[in-house]
Amino acid sequence: MHKKLLERLTVVWAVSLVLAGAGLAEQATPAIRITAIDAARGLIKGTVENLPAAQRSKHVVALYVLTDVWYIHPFASSRCRLKNDNSWESDHVLRGGEKQMAALLVPASASLPHKTNDVEQIKFVAATVVAYKAKFAGRGGQARLVSGRPQVRFAGRTWVVKNWIGGPGPNRFSRSAVAVDGDGKLHLKIFKEANVWHCGEVFVDRPLGYGEYRFRFSGSLKAIDPRIVLGLFVYGDKKHGEIDFELARWGNREAKNAQFVVQPARKKSMFRFDSGDATELTCSFTWRPGRVQFRCWRGLRGPEAGQKPMAEWSYAGKSVPAATEEKVRINLWLTGGRPPAGGQGAEVVIHEFKFIPSEPAAARQIRAWVDAADKVHGFVTGIAPADAGKYGVRVYAYTDRWYIQPYVGSIHRVTQGLTFATWTRKWDRLRADLVERKTDKVVATWTYRRGDSKPARPEG
């Protein structure tokens, strides 16, 4: 059945099922349409046809999107109620990789799966499936698909504007809470409209990797409501690696208002401080393999003016993420999605974001030698001490062929000092392989012959 859906990627189709006892047997067949998918505004709209007014409150619309499988959209509990004119609309969370979207008209009491391999397996009254990335025709008119996401240009980069309901909070993140002024400064706001609080977030849609992330910003920082959080950070959507500077009291007006943290937030991976009455701050974190150094200065030119940081802290614990998919983000949001305690919104101006990439990491290398007692010694370079446990060493000796040393299956530990040791038996040549434990991939190798000089270890 799923194959039928894949054959109809660009056509809206409807299929109906008359439910016994539903009161629809004598009526024209109900049908459902998606009339607009507007990713920029975060909305999906549609209509239901041939559904009697008496049945309107007994039915809802459920949306599914197809990526690897079909997922209910935008959240597991999401259902759309029908309006008096049988129209419906939903918030839209653009996650990336969407291929198709399905709208199902189902009884309000229906229990729906969070995900499925085939939406035709769900018991529905009417359904429509559309290709996500093209315009599509709907019965009775042309439906409009708006692709893409709202963006702004700031600090020489393109930033995606978050325009949906979701975490942190959850909150309603809105395009209208983000603006770039004529001087190129980024403004993030929290404001109330139609009894809904709107928050702002932007992110660069590609990882920048290791280096220094520096932010200059201003506002009535001391007076910000205790439920409002300013976040300057990197975050990975899949592995959830996260490094933050946060201006936050977490609802406690008497608490210090700022923190450096490497998530998950624990006593050893977090440093709290107070920015006092400063209205302008420069904050940075320098991210390297196995270590993050945080600094915060009063004013917008603290580092260049040679000022001493008001706060400085470094962390080299196991929570430091490896640079993979983490993207830089800036947001202004409400703790727990709760309204400001004082009923007032906020605005923060980001004057500058600057990224200074780290110098390319040294290549991973391994060296080994054998002493007079046939003991093998060695060292590794190009990895962080905190990552030593991610690697192992296999040693082989050659006589008529290569034999692993000292026993079959032996893999030797790399110490925090990036050294290793074992012993060998009869040998003419020795080979040492540096191996990633997780993948069993050999990332560096070294061959040592009898009579060779002991390799020198680089300084530092």
C-alpha positions in Angstrom: 0.0 0.0 0.0 2.9 2.4 0.8 4.1 2.0 -2.8 0.9 3.7 -4.0 1.8 6.8 -2.0 5.3 7.0 -3.5 3.8 6.9 -7.0 1.6 10.0 -6.3 4.3 12.5 -5.1 2.9 15.4 -7.0 -0.8 14.8 -7.0 -3.3 15.3 -4.2 -5.5 12.2 -3.8 -8.3 11.5 -1.5 -9.7 8.1 -0.3 -12.7 7.7 1.9 -13.9 5.1 4.3 -17.4 5.1 5.6 -17.4 4.2 9.3 -20.2 2.1 10.7 -22.3 4.1 13.1 -20.6 7.4 12.3 -23.7 8.9 10.9 -22.1 9.5 7.5 -23.6 6.6 5.4 -26.3 8.8 3.8 -24.0 11.7 3.1 -21.7 12.5 0.2 -18.2 11.1 0.7 -16.1 13.4 2.9 -12.8 14.7 1.5 -9.9 16.7 2.9 -7.6 19.2 1.2 -4.3 20.9 2.2 -4.6 24.4 0.8 -1.3 25.9 1.9 2.0 24.8 3.5 3.7 28.0 4.6 7.1 27.1 6.1 8.1 30.8 6.4 5.1 31.6 8.6 5.0 28.2 10.3 1.5 27.3 9.2 -0.4 24.5 7.4 -4.0 25.2 6.2 -6.7 23.1 4.7 -10.4 22.3 4.4 -12.8 19.4 4.8 -15.7 19.0 2.4 -19.0 17.1 2.7 -18.9 16.8 6.4 -22.2 17.6 8.1 -22.2 20.4 10.7 -23.4 17.8 13.3 -20.3 15.7 12.8 -17.8 18.6 12.9 -17.1 18.4 16.7 -16.7 14.6 16.4 -13.8 14.7 14.0 -10.3 16.2 14.0 -7.5 16.4 11.5 -4.2 14.7 12.1 -1.1 15.5 10.1 1.9 13.3 9.3 5.1 14.0 7.5 7.3 11.5 5.7 11.1 11.5 6.3 12.5 8.1 7.0 9.0 7.0 8.1 5.8 8.8 8.7 5.7 11.0 11.9 2.7 12.7 13.4 3.2 16.4 13.1 4.1 18.8 14.6 4.0 17.0 17.9 2.7 13.6 19.2 -0.4 15.2 20.8 -1.2 17.5 17.9 -4.7 17.5 16.5 -6.5 20.2 14.4 -10.1 21.1 15.3 -12.4 22.1 12.5 -13.7 25.7 12.4 -17.3 26.6 11.6 -16.6 26.7 7.9 -14.8 23.2 8.0 -11.4 24.8 7.5 -8.5 23.9 9.8 -4.9 25.0 10.4 -1.9 23.9 12.3 1.5 25.1 13.4 4.3 23.8 11.2 7.7 22.8 12.5 10.2 22.5 9.6 12.7 19.8 10.7 14.4 19.2 7.3 14.2 16.2 5.0 10.4 16.3 4.6 9.3 14.3 1.5 5.5 14.1 1.8 2.8 15.4 4.0 -0.5 13.6 4.8 -3.7 15.1 6.3 -6.1 12.6 7.8 -9.7 13.3 8.9 -10.3 10.9 11.9 -12.8 10.6 14.7 -11.9 12.8 17.7 -11.6 9.7 19.9 -9.2 7.9 17.6 -5.9 6.7 19.1 -3.2 7.4 16.6 0.4 6.1 16.3 3.3 8.5 16.8 5.0 7.0 13.7 4.1 4.5 11.0 5.6 3.0 7.9 2.3 3.4 6.0 -0.4 6.0 6.7 -3.0 3.9 4.9 -2.8 1.5 7.8 -4.5 4.2 10.0 -8.2 4.1 10.1 -9.4 7.4 8.7 -12.6 9.0 7.3 -10.7 10.8 4.5 -7.0 11.4 3.7 -4.9 13.4 1.3 -1.1 13.0 0.6 1.0 15.7 -1.1 4.6 16.0 -2.3 6.2 18.5 0.1 8.6 20.3 -2.2 6.5 21.3 -5.2 3.3 23.1 -5.9 0.3 20.8 -6.0 -3.2 20.9 -7.3 -6.2 20.6 -4.9 -9.7 19.9 -5.9 -11.6 23.1 -6.4 -8.5 25.3 -6.8 -4.7 25.7 -6.8 -3.0 25.1 -3.5 0.2 27.0 -2.7 3.3 25.5 -1.1 5.7 28.0 0.4 9.1 26.4 0.8 12.1 27.6 2.7 12.6 29.3 6.1 12.7 32.9 7.1 16.3 34.2 7.3 18.2 37.4 8.2 21.7 38.6 7.4 23.8 39.5 10.5 27.5 39.7 11.1 28.3 38.6 7.6 26.3 35.3 7.9 22.9 34.0 7.0 20.9 33.1 10.1 17.7 31.0 10.1 14.9 32.5 12.1 13.0 30.0 14.3 9.3 30.3 13.5 7.5 27.6 15.3 6.3 26.3 18.7 9.0 24.2 20.5 11.8 24.1 23.0 13.3 25.6 24.9 10.3 26.3 27.0 8.3 25.3 25.0 7.6 28.7 23.6 6.1 30.3 20.5 9.2 31.4 18.5 8.2 34.1 16.0 9.6 35.8 12.9 8.3 39.1 14.2 10.5 38.7 17.4 13.7 39.0 15.3 15.0 42.1 13.3 18.2 43.5 11.9 18.4 47.3 12.0 20.0 49.7 9.5 23.3 49.5 11.4 23.4 45.7 11.0 22.6 45.0 14.7 20.4 42.0 15.6 17.4 42.6 17.8 15.7 39.8 19.7 12.4 40.5 21.5 9.9 39.0 23.8 6.4 40.5 23.4 2.8 39.7 23.8 0.3 39.7 21.0 -3.3 38.3 20.9 -2.7 36.9 24.4 0.3 34.9 23.2 3.9 35.6 24.3 6.4 35.5 21.4 10.1 34.8 21.7 13.1 35.1 19.3 15.8 32.7 18.1 18.2 32.5 15.2 20.9 30.0 14.2 23.5 29.5 11.5 22.5 26.4 9.6 25.9 24.8 9.5 28.4 23.9 12.1 31.5 26.1 12.5 33.5 23.7 14.7 36.3 24.4 17.1 37.3 28.0 17.8 36.4 31.1 19.7 32.7 32.3 19.6 32.5 35.9 20.7 29.3 37.9 21.2 28.9 41.7 22.0 25.4 42.7 23.2 23.5 45.3 25.2 20.2 45.9 26.9 18.6 46.5 30.3 20.4 43.4 31.4 20.0 43.8 35.2 16.3 44.6 34.9 15.4 41.6 32.7 12.5 39.6 34.1 13.7 36.6 36.2 11.8 34.2 33.8 13.5 35.5 30.7 16.7 33.8 29.4 19.2 35.1 26.9 21.2 32.3 25.4 24.4 32.5 23.3 25.5 29.0 22.5 26.2 26.1 20.2 23.9 23.1 20.1 23.7 19.8 18.2 20.2 18.6 17.2 21.0 14.9 17.2 23.8 14.3 19.7 22.7 17.4 21.8 26.2 18.6 22.6 25.8 22.1 24.0 28.0 24.9 25.3 26.3 28.0 26.7 26.6 31.5 28.0 23.2 32.3 29.5 21.9 35.4 31.2 19.3 33.8 33.4 17.9 33.8 36.9 15.6 30.8 36.3 12.6 32.5 38.0 14.5 33.5 41.1 14.9 37.3 41.3 17.5 37.1 44.0 19.8 34.7 42.1 23.0 35.6 40.2 22.0 36.4 36.6 24.7 34.8 34.4 26.3 31.4 33.9 28.8 29.5 31.8 27.8 25.9 31.3 28.7 22.8 29.3 25.6 20.7 29.2 24.2 18.7 30.9 24.3 21.4 33.6 25.8 20.0 36.8 27.8 21.6 39.6 31.2 20.7 38.0 30.2 21.8 34.5 28.7 25.2 35.4 29.9 28.5 36.7 27.5 31.1 38.0 28.3 34.8 38.4 26.5 38.2 38.3 27.0 40.9 35.7 26.0 43.6 38.1 24.6 46.8 36.6 26.4 46.4 33.2 24.3 47.3 30.2 26.9 46.2 27.7 28.8 42.9 27.8 31.3 40.9 25.6 31.2 37.2 26.2 33.2 34.5 24.5 33.9 30.8 24.8 36.9 29.1 23.1 36.1 25.5 22.3 39.0 23.0 21.7 39.1 19.2 21.8 38.4 18.3 25.4 38.3 21.8 26.8 36.2 25.0 26.8 37.4 28.4 28.1 34.8 31.0 29.0 35.3 34.8 29.5 33.0 37.8 30.0 34.0 41.5 30.0 32.1 44.6 30.9 31.5 46.8 27.8 31.7 46.1 24.0 35.5 46.4 23.7 36.7 44.6 26.7 39.2 42.3 25.0 40.6 44.9 22.6 40.9 47.5 25.5 43.0 45.0 27.5 40.5 44.9 30.3 40.5 42.0 32.8 37.4 39.8 32.4 34.7 40.2 35.1 34.3 36.4 34.9 36.6 33.7 33.6 36.3 29.9 33.8 37.5 26.8 32.0 36.1 23.3 31.9 37.9 20.1 30.7 35.5 17.4 31.9 33.9 14.5 30.1 30.9 16.6 29.0 32.9 18.7 26.5 31.4 17.6 23.1 33.5 16.7 20.1 32.9 19.2 17.2 30.5 17.5 14.9 27.0 19.0 14.1 26.8 21.8 16.8 25.5 25.1 15.3 25.8 28.5 16.8 22.5 30.0 18.1 21.2 33.1 19.9 17.8 33.1 21.6 15.6 35.1 24.0 13.0 32.9 25.7 10.8 32.2 28.7 11.6 29.6 31.3 9.0 26.8 31.1 7.1 28.9 28.6 5.6 30.9 31.5 4.7 34.6 31.1 7.2 37.1 32.5 6.7 37.4 36.3 6.4 41.2 36.0 4.2 41.0 32.8 6.8 42.9 30.8 8.7 41.7 27.7 12.3 42.4 26.8 14.7 43.3 24.0 18.4 42.6 23.7 20.6 44.0 20.9 23.4 41.8 19.6 26.0 44.2 18.2 28.4 41.6 16.8 29.1 37.9 16.5 32.6 36.8 15.6 34.0 33.4 15.1 37.7 32.8 15.1 38.4 29.2 14.0 41.1 27.1 15.7 44.2 26.3 13.9 43.9 22.9 12.1 44.3 20.1 14.5 47.6 18.2 14.4 47.3 14.9 12.5 47.0 11.9 14.8 50.2 10.0 14.9 51.7 7.1 16.8 55.3 6.1 17.5 56.7 3.0 19.1 60.0 1.3 19.9 61.3 -1.8 21.7 63.9 -1.8 24.5 66.6 -4.4 25.3 64.1 -6.4 27.4 61.6 -6.7 24.5 59.2 -4.3 26.2 57.3 -2.1 23.8 57.0 1.6 24.5 55.1 4.3 22.6 53.3 7.6 22.5 50.4 9.2 20.6 50.1 12.8 19.3 47.2 14.8 17.8 44.5 13.8 20.3 43.3 15.5 23.4 44.2 13.8 26.8 40.4 13.8 27.6 39.9 11.6 24.4 42.5 9.1 25.3 39.9 6.5 26.3 38.4 6.6 22.8 41.5 5.0 21.3 43.5 1.8 21.7 46.7 0.4 20.2 47.3 -2.9 18.5 50.9 -4.1 18.3 52.1 -6.6 15.7 55.5 -8.4 15.4 56.8 -9.8 12.1 58.7 -13.0 11.7 57.4 -15.0 8.8 54.2 -12.9 8.9 52.5 -10.4 11.2 51.4 -11.6 14.6 49.4 -9.6 17.1 51.3 -9.0 20.4 51.4 -10.3 23.0 48.2 -12.4 22.5 45.4 -12.7 19.9 42.8 -9.9 20.4 45.1 -7.7 22.5 44.4 -4.0 22.4 46.3 -1.7 24.7 45.1 1.3 26.6 46.2 4.9 25.8 46.9 6.7 29.0 46.0 10.3 29.9 49.7 11.1 29.2 49.1 9.7 25.7 51.5 6.8 26.2 51.1 3.0 25.9 53.2 0.0 26.7 53.2 -3.8 26.2 55.7 -6.5 25.5 56.6 -8.7 22.5 58.4 -11.9 21.8 60.5 -12.9 18.8 60.4 -10.2 16.2 62.3 -8.6 13.3 59.9 -5.7 12.7 57.2 -4.1 14.9 54.0 -2.3 13.8 51.8 -0.2 16.1 48.2 0.8 14.9 46.2 3.6 16.6 42.6 2.4 16.6 39.3 4.2 17.3 37.6 1.9 19.7 34.1 2.8 18.6 34.6 2.1 14.9 37.7 -0.2 15.1 39.1 2.1 12.4 43.0 2.4 12.1 43.7 6.1 12.1 47.5 6.1 12.3 50.3 3.4 12.0 54.0 3.2 12.7 56.6 0.6 11.8 59.8 0.0 13.8 62.7 -2.2 12.7 65.3 -3.8 14.9 68.2 -1.3 15.2 66.1 1.8 14.5 66.6 4.8 16.8 64.1 5.6 19.4 61.6 8.1 18.0 61.7 11.6 19.6 58.5 12.9 21.2 57.5 16.4 20.2 57.7 19.0 23.0 54.4 20.2 24.6 
